[in-house]
Amino acid sequence: MLPGSIPMRQALNNVLPVTPAMASALDNIGLSMQERIMLERSPPNLPPPNFTVVLPGLARGCHSEEYMQALLKPCSEGKAAFVMVLQFTHGTAKSSGDRFSPSECAASVIRALDDTQSRTNCRLILAEQGFEIERRPCGQQAPLPDRVSMQTLAVGRAYEWAAARFPPALAYVRARLDDVSWSIPPSDQPPAYSRHWIAYNNRYATQPPAVSDRFAVVPAHLGAVYFDAWRIWSDSVNCNHNCFASSSIQLSERRTTHPRGECALSAWLLTAPAGIERLLAKNTAHLLVRQVNTTHIFLTTGGTMGVPVQELSRKGGQLLTYADAARVHSEFLKAPCDIKPFSPPP
């Protein structure tokens, strides 16, 4: 056990089987996937969680104990279960200072939860996930597979872990580890979660809000509507589609843009039942961490979000620490994200 560890079931080989549909999607886009559980915790006699926070993707900031303490506070308080299925490779050019260490990540999570309240209240899965490119089905010049396909699969896979390992929640919260600006929705009106809606952070300032693959609140009965976007590749890939969705999902004669996460999600939502309302999750400002080194970061939003970390100081970015990031996230977590069904009628 690591120093400062708490009782957690370590099940390194107890990996969730891959469904035939996901295996087909992986094969069609030319990827293989490996996973292992690093930490799993499910205290006895806990009621079903109101929410399960699904955190897939790159393990940005997981080495910082201060940041993990802030991030996991809803788990410590019993407000939400957490499923963290993280990747420790495939860093990106715009955030070249990222530190990816499975052992440091596990140690910081253990220390962040080393108290009686956390041991009593916190359901948690922390898993390591890796992808390897096996082939490029649309040729060497086409961006398939790429980060978009890996992340879309990772989002769906983390949801599968949550659904298989934990009791059903009222809703699932899709969040990013490097986003300090999200919070948990209110839980005092359970009937609202039986309605047909998905709430997004309004990243593009549209009305109704555009779909977002970075933050969403999804009622449990609509989980597959949002999290199963990887199924656009389970039948086949179409090399002429912007995100290579199967022709059975959406016809396209040629690619016009580089793939983006919202492209895969938008294509999948074409298959969703009619009548699902898109709502705005307020109190979600979308501030992303860009790591400079193990202790210092920039927070990016708007026009600076795609700027490489090396250029942020030149563009007037404010150099902060992970302790600052933890404080910012703690402030967001103090207030539930405001979603229309919870607001009183006018």
GITAKA-V25248 format. One record per backbone hydrogen bond with DSSP energy under -0.5 kcal/mol. NH is the residue of the N-H (numbers start at 1). CO is the residue of the C=O. E is the energy in kcal/mol with one decimal. If there is no record, write none. Layout:
BEGIN
NH_CO_E + NH_CO_E
END
This chain:
BEGIN
5_2_-1.7 + 8_6_-0.6 + 9_40_-1.6 + 10_8_-0.6 + 11_9_-0.7 + 14_11_-1.3 + 15_13_-1.8 + 23_19_-2.6 + 24_20_-2.2 + 25_21_-2.0 + 26_22_-2.7 + 27_23_-2.2 + 28_24_-2.7 + 29_25_-2.0 + 30_26_-0.8 + 30_27_-0.6 + 31_26_-2.8 + 32_132_-2.1 + 34_130_-2.7 + 36_128_-2.0 + 37_11_-0.5 + 38_126_-2.7 + 39_126_-2.1 + 40_9_-1.1 + 41_124_-3.3 + 46_43_-0.8 + 51_79_-0.6 + 52_171_-1.5 + 53_81_-3.4 + 54_52_-0.6 + 54_173_-3.1 + 55_53_-0.6 + 55_83_-3.2 + 56_54_-0.6 + 57_85_-1.2 + 59_87_-2.3 + 60_58_-1.5 + 62_59_-1.4 + 64_61_-1.7 + 65_63_-0.7 + 68_64_-2.3 + 69_65_-2.4 + 70_66_-1.7 + 71_67_-2.6 + 72_68_-2.6 + 73_70_-1.1 + 75_72_-0.6 + 76_72_-2.4 + 77_73_-2.2 + 78_75_-1.4 + 79_74_-2.4 + 80_74_-1.3 + 81_51_-2.6 + 82_123_-2.2 + 83_53_-2.6 + 84_125_-3.2 + 85_55_-1.1 + 85_83_-0.7 + 86_84_-0.7 + 86_127_-2.8 + 87_57_-2.5 + 88_129_-0.5 + 95_92_-1.2 + 96_93_-0.8 + 97_291_-0.7 + 98_95_-1.5 + 100_98_-0.6 + 101_99_-0.6 + 105_101_-2.5 + 106_102_-2.6 + 107_103_-2.2 + 108_104_-2.4 + 109_105_-2.2 + 110_106_-2.4 + 111_107_-2.3 + 112_108_-2.3 + 113_109_-1.3 + 114_111_-1.4 + 115_113_-1.7 + 119_115_-2.3 + 120_116_-1.7 + 121_117_-2.0 + 122_118_-2.4 + 123_121_-0.7 + 124_41_-2.7 + 125_82_-1.9 + 126_39_-3.0 + 127_84_-3.1 + 128_36_-3.0 + 129_86_-3.0 + 130_34_-2.7 + 132_32_-2.2 + 134_30_-3.0 + 134_132_-0.6 + 135_30_-1.4 + 137_135_-0.5 + 139_136_-2.0 + 142_139_-0.9 + 144_142_-2.4 + 150_146_-2.3 + 151_147_-2.9 + 152_148_-2.5 + 153_149_-2.1 + 154_150_-2.4 + 155_151_-2.5 + 156_152_-1.8 + 157_153_-2.6 + 158_154_-2.4 + 159_155_-1.7 + 160_156_-1.9 + 161_157_-2.2 + 162_158_-2.3 + 163_159_-2.8 + 164_160_-2.1 + 165_161_-2.4 + 166_162_-2.0 + 170_49_-0.5 + 170_50_-1.7 + 171_50_-1.4 + 172_218_-2.9 + 173_52_-2.3 + 174_172_-0.6 + 174_216_-2.7 + 175_54_-2.1 + 175_173_-0.7 + 179_176_-1.4 + 180_178_-0.6 + 180_287_-2.4 + 186_337_-0.6 + 192_189_-1.8 + 193_190_-1.8 + 194_191_-1.9 + 195_192_-1.2 + 197_195_-1.1 + 198_277_-2.3 + 199_217_-2.2 + 200_279_-2.7 + 201_215_-0.9 + 203_201_-2.3 + 205_202_-1.1 + 216_174_-1.7 + 217_199_-2.3 + 218_172_-2.9 + 219_197_-0.8 + 220_170_-2.3 + 222_219_-2.3 + 223_220_-1.7 + 225_222_-0.5 + 226_222_-1.3 + 226_223_-0.6 + 227_223_-2.9 + 228_224_-1.3 + 229_226_-0.7 + 231_228_-2.2 + 232_229_-1.8 + 233_230_-1.9 + 234_231_-1.0 + 235_231_-0.5 + 238_244_-1.1 + 239_237_-0.6 + 241_238_-1.8 + 244_241_-1.2 + 246_232_-2.8 + 249_246_-2.1 + 250_246_-1.9 + 263_260_-0.8 + 264_260_-1.3 + 265_261_-1.9 + 266_262_-3.0 + 267_263_-2.4 + 268_264_-2.1 + 269_265_-2.3 + 270_266_-0.7 + 270_267_-0.9 + 271_268_-2.0 + 272_269_-1.3 + 276_273_-0.6 + 277_196_-2.5 + 277_275_-0.7 + 279_198_-2.4 + 279_277_-0.6 + 281_200_-2.9 + 281_279_-0.5 + 282_280_-0.9 + 282_338_-2.8 + 285_181_-0.7 + 286_181_-0.7 + 288_286_-0.6 + 288_300_-2.6 + 289_178_-3.0 + 290_298_-2.8 + 292_296_-2.7 + 293_296_-1.7 + 297_320_-2.9 + 298_290_-2.3 + 300_288_-2.9 + 300_298_-0.5 + 304_301_-2.0 + 305_302_-1.4 + 307_304_-1.3 + 309_94_-1.4 + 311_308_-1.8 + 312_308_-0.7 + 312_309_-0.7 + 313_309_-0.6 + 315_311_-1.5 + 316_313_-1.5 + 317_312_-3.0 + 319_317_-0.6 + 320_297_-3.0 + 322_295_-1.6 + 325_321_-1.9 + 326_322_-2.3 + 327_323_-1.9 + 328_324_-2.4 + 329_325_-2.4 + 330_326_-2.3 + 331_327_-1.8 + 332_328_-1.7 + 333_329_-2.2 + 334_330_-0.8 + 334_331_-0.7 + 335_332_-1.1 + 337_184_-0.9 + 339_337_-0.5 + 342_339_-2.2 + 343_340_-1.9
END
